[in-house]
Amino acid sequence: MWKRLPLYVKILVGMAFGIIAGLIAVYFEFSKFTNDWIKPWGVIFLNLLKLIAVPLIFVSLVKGISSLSNISKLSRIGIKTISLYVLSTVIAVSFGLLLVNAIEPGNTFPDHKKIELQEKYHATIDLKKNQASDLKNESPLRFLVDVVPSNFFQAATDNSKMLQIIFFAILFGVAMVILEEKKVKVVREFFDGIDAIILKIIDFIMMFAPYGVFALIAGLIVDFSGDLDLFSALGLYAITVILGLLVMIFIIYPLFLKIFTPIKYTNFYKAISPAQLLAFSTSSSAATLPVTMECVEKEIGVTSEVASFVLPVGVTINMDGTSCYQAIAAVFIAQVFGVDLDIYDQLLIVATATIASIGSPGVPGGSIVMLIIVLTSVGIPIEGLALILGIDRPLDMLRTVVNVTGDATVATIVATSEGKLNSDSISVKKSNSVS
């Protein structure tokens, strides 16, 4: 019976048992046992996903680009992809600002808790401040410099260097499109074989997914068992962030799907639910990429040549959940410290958060450094990070769900506009039968 269950059901079962195990460990004081004997299996599962992320991005991008018939087609898909990613990011930041200005969670934050949190996270803030200072002192063109790797193999050893992997993969794929077929035939067959091997490895890893998710969730509950007072103090802020992220998932993306695709949003969400659940468990859109690609191609029906380009690019430059959170966090901290932000400051937050999201690595906690850049751009005290660091991980889990959902939505829209949405797919069939 267990083998016949869909993957998303298995992951849900793993999450449920993880929550139960975590609560039992907290209640009976089995925290050390959980951290020593259960949590490591979650770390192993996360490492397996990260292990396959770089080769998957490189191989799938090269394979997808080289399958295009000409460069003009590649540029057309690229322009559509980047335009949609930037548009959705601006919408996410704007909605975040509207919500935080309407709810004003920072005006209810107790002063004694603010001092306590600043003392608790002093060392972490100094570290993040130094990292952000290094970025701020660089040339405005530093972003472009960082995109081009000096050593591909060195870049391939660091999951935060995804843009460099993408750059070389695009360069490699474009060269294959330009060259004569007879010169690259062997290379195409080689990448076809490597792609098949990677997909099989992903199948192996996903067999372990329910158990890995169980271990991750159990460990997370144990880690945060002592911060219940923090959650209550930051309750309204957390609700504001969650509300903003849910607006993206249940209003903005379904609206995009209704306008630009033939797919019913309920079928879409059922198709990508394994990727969403994994994103929630791992807090890493990069680690979730293998499952996202599998869901988008096999369940939604996006062809490999579109998914192989749009999704890896989205892991790096599409951070709707992160951008929405940055806008809310920045204004929340400003409200707590009594910093007035005029319309110019808030427009600057929109611009800075949009640009910062492009360089935000798709790994847990990668958005914190970028948030410092947003804060400094409008003169908000960086020390305010202490107010939100303790509750950041649970919110990061939901932010990652939004990021992954946004990637899948844009891939579906681009595929529809290019006539590359497979009408035989489960989602399209169900949608057509409903309509």
C-alpha positions in Angstrom: 0.0 0.0 0.0 2.8 2.4 0.9 4.4 2.0 -2.5 1.2 2.9 -4.3 0.8 6.2 -2.5 1.6 9.4 -4.5 4.8 11.1 -3.5 3.1 14.2 -2.0 1.0 11.9 0.3 4.2 10.1 1.5 5.9 13.5 2.2 2.8 14.6 4.1 2.9 11.5 6.2 6.6 12.1 6.9 5.8 15.7 7.9 3.0 14.6 10.2 5.1 11.9 12.0 8.0 14.4 12.2 5.7 16.9 14.0 4.5 14.2 16.4 8.1 12.9 17.0 9.3 16.5 17.7 6.5 17.2 20.1 7.1 14.0 22.0 10.9 14.7 22.1 10.2 18.2 23.6 7.6 16.9 26.1 9.7 13.9 27.4 13.0 15.8 27.0 14.4 13.6 24.3 15.9 16.6 22.5 19.5 15.2 22.6 18.4 11.9 21.2 16.5 13.6 18.4 19.5 15.8 17.6 22.0 12.9 17.7 20.0 10.1 16.1 17.1 11.6 14.0 18.1 15.0 12.8 21.3 13.8 11.0 19.2 11.7 8.6 17.5 15.0 7.5 20.8 16.6 7.0 21.9 13.6 4.8 18.7 14.0 2.7 19.3 17.7 2.3 22.9 17.1 1.3 21.8 14.5 -1.3 19.5 17.1 -2.9 22.3 19.7 -2.9 24.7 17.1 -4.3 22.6 16.7 -7.4 21.6 20.4 -7.9 24.7 21.6 -9.7 25.0 18.7 -12.2 21.3 18.9 -12.8 21.3 22.6 -13.5 24.3 22.4 -15.8 23.1 19.3 -17.8 19.5 20.3 -18.1 20.4 23.8 -19.2 22.9 22.6 -21.8 20.4 20.0 -23.0 17.5 22.4 -23.1 19.4 25.2 -25.0 21.0 22.9 -27.4 17.6 21.4 -28.4 16.5 24.8 -29.6 16.6 25.3 -33.3 18.1 28.8 -33.4 19.5 31.6 -31.3 16.5 33.9 -31.9 14.2 31.3 -30.2 16.5 31.1 -27.2 16.6 34.9 -26.9 12.8 35.0 -27.2 12.3 32.5 -24.4 15.0 34.3 -22.3 13.3 37.7 -22.6 9.9 36.2 -21.7 11.4 34.3 -18.7 13.3 37.3 -17.2 10.4 39.7 -17.8 7.9 37.5 -16.0 10.3 36.9 -13.1 10.9 40.6 -12.7 7.2 41.4 -12.9 6.2 38.8 -10.3 9.0 40.1 -8.0 7.8 43.7 -8.2 4.2 42.5 -7.5 5.4 40.5 -4.5 7.3 43.5 -3.0 4.4 45.8 -3.6 1.9 43.5 -1.9 4.3 43.1 1.0 4.5 46.9 1.4 0.7 47.3 1.2 0.2 44.7 3.9 2.8 45.9 6.4 1.7 49.5 6.1 -2.0 48.5 6.6 -1.4 46.1 9.6 1.6 48.0 11.2 3.0 45.1 13.2 6.0 47.0 14.4 3.9 49.5 16.4 2.8 46.7 18.8 6.3 45.3 19.5 7.3 45.6 23.3 10.4 47.6 24.1 11.8 45.1 26.6 11.7 42.3 24.0 13.5 44.5 21.5 16.5 45.0 23.9 16.5 41.3 24.8 16.7 40.2 21.1 19.4 42.7 20.2 21.6 41.3 23.0 20.9 37.7 22.0 21.7 38.1 18.3 24.5 40.6 18.5 27.2 38.3 17.1 25.1 37.2 14.2 24.2 40.7 13.3 27.9 41.8 13.2 28.7 38.9 10.9 25.9 39.7 8.5 26.7 43.4 8.7 30.3 42.7 7.6 29.1 40.5 4.7 26.7 43.2 3.5 29.3 45.9 3.9 31.7 44.0 1.6 28.9 43.8 -1.0 28.0 47.5 -0.6 31.6 48.7 -1.1 32.0 46.8 -4.3 31.6 48.4 -7.8 28.0 48.6 -9.1 29.1 46.2 -11.9 30.2 43.7 -9.3 27.1 41.6 -10.0 28.1 41.2 -13.6 31.7 40.3 -12.6 30.4 37.6 -10.2 28.3 36.1 -12.9 31.3 35.2 -15.0 33.4 32.4 -13.3 37.2 32.4 -13.5 37.1 28.6 -12.8 34.1 26.5 -13.7 35.1 23.6 -11.5 35.6 25.9 -8.5 32.1 27.4 -9.1 30.6 24.0 -9.3 31.8 23.2 -5.8 29.7 26.0 -4.3 25.8 25.9 -4.4 25.7 29.6 -3.9 27.4 30.2 -7.3 24.4 29.1 -9.3 24.6 32.1 -11.6 28.1 31.2 -12.6 27.0 27.6 -13.5 24.0 29.0 -15.4 26.3 31.4 -17.4 28.7 28.7 -18.5 25.8 26.3 -19.3 24.2 28.9 -21.5 27.5 29.7 -23.2 28.1 25.9 -23.7 24.5 25.4 -25.1 24.6 28.4 -27.4 27.9 27.1 -28.9 26.3 23.7 -29.6 23.3 25.4 -31.3 25.7 27.4 -33.6 28.0 24.5 -34.5 27.2 22.0 -37.3 25.1 19.0 -36.1 27.8 16.5 -37.1 30.4 18.1 -34.8 28.2 18.1 -31.7 26.3 14.8 -32.3 28.5 12.8 -29.9 28.2 15.6 -27.2 24.4 15.6 -27.5 24.3 11.9 -27.0 26.7 12.2 -24.0 24.4 14.8 -22.3 21.4 12.7 -23.1 23.0 9.8 -21.2 24.1 12.0 -18.3 20.6 13.5 -18.1 19.1 10.0 -17.9 21.6 9.0 -15.1 20.9 12.2 -13.1 17.1 11.6 -13.3 17.5 8.1 -12.1 19.7 9.3 -9.2 16.8 11.7 -8.3 14.4 8.8 -8.3 16.7 7.0 -5.8 16.9 10.2 -3.6 13.1 10.7 -3.6 12.6 7.2 -2.3 14.2 8.5 0.9 12.2 11.8 0.8 9.5 10.9 3.4 12.1 9.8 5.9 14.3 12.8 5.3 11.4 15.1 5.7 10.4 13.3 8.9 13.9 13.9 10.3 14.1 17.6 9.2 10.7 18.5 10.8 11.4 16.6 14.0 14.8 18.4 14.4 13.2 21.8 13.6 10.6 21.4 16.3 13.2 20.5 18.9 15.4 23.4 17.9 12.6 25.9 18.3 11.0 24.5 21.4 12.5 27.2 23.6 11.4 30.1 21.5 7.6 30.1 22.1 7.8 33.5 23.8 9.6 34.8 20.8 6.8 33.6 18.5 4.2 35.3 20.6 6.1 38.6 20.6 6.5 38.5 16.9 3.1 37.0 16.2 1.6 40.0 14.2 4.8 40.3 12.1 4.7 36.6 11.3 1.0 36.8 10.4 1.8 39.7 8.1 4.6 37.8 6.3 2.5 34.6 6.0 -0.5 36.6 4.7 1.7 38.2 2.0 3.1 34.9 1.0 -0.3 33.3 0.8 -1.5 36.2 -1.4 1.2 35.2 -3.9 0.3 31.5 -3.7 -3.5 31.7 -3.8 -4.2 35.0 -5.6 -1.4 36.2 -7.8 -0.2 32.9 -9.3 -3.7 31.5 -9.9 -4.5 34.8 -11.7 -1.4 34.4 -13.9 -2.4 30.9 -14.7 -6.0 31.8 -15.5 -4.9 34.7 -17.8 -2.0 33.0 -19.6 -2.5 29.2 -19.5 -5.2 26.6 -20.1 -4.5 24.9 -16.8 -6.9 25.1 -13.8 -5.0 26.3 -10.8 -6.3 23.4 -8.6 -4.8 20.9 -11.1 -1.6 23.0 -11.2 -1.1 22.9 -7.4 -1.9 19.2 -7.2 0.8 18.6 -9.9 3.5 20.6 -8.1 2.6 19.7 -4.5 5.6 17.3 -4.0 7.9 20.2 -4.9 6.0 22.6 -2.6 6.2 20.1 0.3 9.9 19.5 -0.2 10.5 23.2 -0.5 8.8 23.7 2.9 10.9 21.0 4.5 14.3 22.0 3.1 14.0 25.8 2.9 16.1 25.5 -0.3 14.8 26.2 -3.8 18.1 24.9 -5.2 17.7 21.6 -3.3 14.1 21.3 -4.5 15.0 21.9 -8.2 15.1 18.2 -9.2 11.6 17.6 -7.9 10.3 20.9 -9.3 11.6 19.9 -12.8 10.0 16.4 -12.5 6.6 17.8 -11.5 6.6 20.6 -14.2 7.6 18.2 -17.0 5.8 15.0 -16.1 2.6 16.3 -14.4 2.0 19.8 -15.9 3.3 18.9 -19.3 6.0 21.6 -19.9 8.5 20.3 -22.5 12.0 19.7 -21.4 13.5 22.4 -23.6 11.5 25.1 -21.8 11.6 23.6 -18.2 15.4 23.0 -18.5 16.0 26.7 -19.2 13.3 28.5 -17.1 13.5 26.6 -13.9 17.3 26.6 -13.3 17.3 30.4 -14.0 14.4 30.9 -11.7 16.3 29.2 -8.8 18.7 32.2 -8.9 16.8 35.2 -10.1 13.2 34.5 -9.1 12.7 35.1 -5.3 9.1 36.3 -5.0 8.7 35.0 -1.4 12.1 36.4 -0.4 11.3 39.8 -1.9 7.8 40.0 -0.2 9.4 39.1 3.1 12.2 41.7 2.7 9.7 44.5 2.1 7.6 43.5 5.2 10.7 43.0 7.4 12.2 46.3 6.4 9.1 48.3 7.2 8.4 46.3 10.4 11.9 47.2 11.7 11.4 50.8 10.7 8.1 50.9 12.6 9.8 49.4 15.7 12.6 52.0 15.7 10.3 54.8 14.8 11.9 55.5 11.4 9.4 57.3 9.1 9.5 56.0 5.5 8.0 58.3 2.8 6.8 57.2 -0.6 10.3 57.7 -2.1 11.8 55.4 0.6 9.2 52.7 -0.1 9.7 52.9 -3.9 13.4 52.5 -3.1 12.6 49.4 -1.1 10.7 48.0 -4.2 13.7 48.7 -6.5 16.4 47.4 -4.0 14.5 44.3 -3.0 13.9 43.4 -6.7 17.5 43.8 -7.6 18.7 42.1 -4.4 16.5 39.1 -5.1 18.4 38.4 -8.3 21.6 37.7 -6.3 20.0 36.0 -3.4 21.3 32.4 -3.2 18.6 29.6 -3.1 19.8 28.2 0.1 18.5 28.4 3.7 19.0 31.8 5.2 20.5 33.3 2.0 18.1 36.2 2.1 19.4 37.7 5.3 22.5 39.3 3.8 20.4 40.8 1.0 17.9 42.2 3.6 20.8 44.2 5.1 21.3 45.9 1.7 17.6 46.8 1.6 17.7 48.1 5.2 20.8 50.3 4.6 19.3 51.7 1.3 16.6 53.6 3.3 18.5 54.2 6.5 16.9 51.6 8.7 19.1 50.4 11.7 20.7 47.1 10.9 20.5 46.1 14.5 16.8 45.6 13.8 17.7 42.2 12.3 17.8 40.9 15.9 14.0 41.3 16.0 13.4 38.8 13.2 16.3 36.4 13.2 14.9 34.0 15.7 11.7 33.4 13.8 13.3 33.6 10.3 13.7 29.8 9.7 9.9 28.9 9.9 9.1 31.8 7.6 12.0 30.9 5.3 10.2 27.5 4.8 7.1 29.2 3.5 9.1 31.7 1.4 10.7 28.8 -0.4 7.3 27.4 -1.2 6.4 30.7 -2.9 9.7 30.8 -4.8 9.3 27.3 -6.2 5.6 27.9 -7.0 6.6 31.1 -8.9 9.2 29.2 -10.9 6.7 26.6 -11.9 4.1 29.2 -12.8 6.5 31.1 -15.1 7.7 27.9 -16.7 4.0 27.0 -17.5 3.3 30.5 -18.9 6.4 30.5 -21.1 5.6 26.9 -22.3 2.0 28.0 -23.2 3.2 31.0 -25.1 5.7 28.9 -27.1 3.3 26.1 -27.8 5.4 23.8 -25.7 2.7 22.6 -23.2 2.0 18.9 -23.7 -1.8 18.5 -24.2 -1.5 14.9 -23.1 -0.3 15.8 -19.6 -2.5 15.0 -16.6 -3.1 18.7 -15.7 -4.0 19.9 -19.1 -6.3 16.9 -19.7 -8.1 17.6 -16.4 -8.4 21.3 -17.2 -9.8 20.7 -20.6 -12.3 18.3 -19.3 -13.5 20.8 -16.8 -13.8 23.6 -19.3 
